[in-house]
Amino acid sequence: MFYTVDFNTVAQEFCTFYYQQFDADRSQLGNLYRDQSMLTFETSQLQGAASIVEKLVNLGFKKVVHKITTLDAQPASPSGDILVMVTGELLIDDESNPQRYSQCFHLVPEGNSFFVFNDIFRLNYA
């Protein structure tokens, strides 16, 4: 199958940008989502950029640092959608023990860019 974009490169660049922005100022992530976007964060399900950003901003911690362990990407449709699966660790505030997480993004092309159509986040407990 022929793809006009390198989905692995798009996924890598997206995740680098997403987590850097999340760790620096997660209130600025709204431009990555649209009104039809959905976030499942643990047990909460939200739809729309404003609701998603409100959830992310009010998570109850000030500082967070994400570290990607694995990143896998696949084409998700003939339209150019990309499915991205991330596992990693995050440090919250001044904790010294990282928490493991998994996150899945469904990226949809829009013009020369992509937006997050679906975002599923889970902490992975031992």
Number of C-alpha atoms within 10 A of each C-alpha: 4 5 10 6 10 11 20 17 11 17 24 15 11 20 18 15 12 17 18 15 14 19 15 13 14 18 17 13 19 18 12 17 23 16 12 12 19 21 25 17 17 10 7 10 14 18 17 16 21 16 17 24 20 14 17 17 17 11 8 10 11 12 14 17 15 21 17 16 12 10 17 14 19 15 19 15 10 10 10 17 20 23 21 24 18 19 20 18 18 18 16 18 12 10 11 8 10 14 16 19 19 18 17 20 22 23 25 19 14 10 7 5 11 19 20 24 21 18 21 17 18 15 16 12 7 5
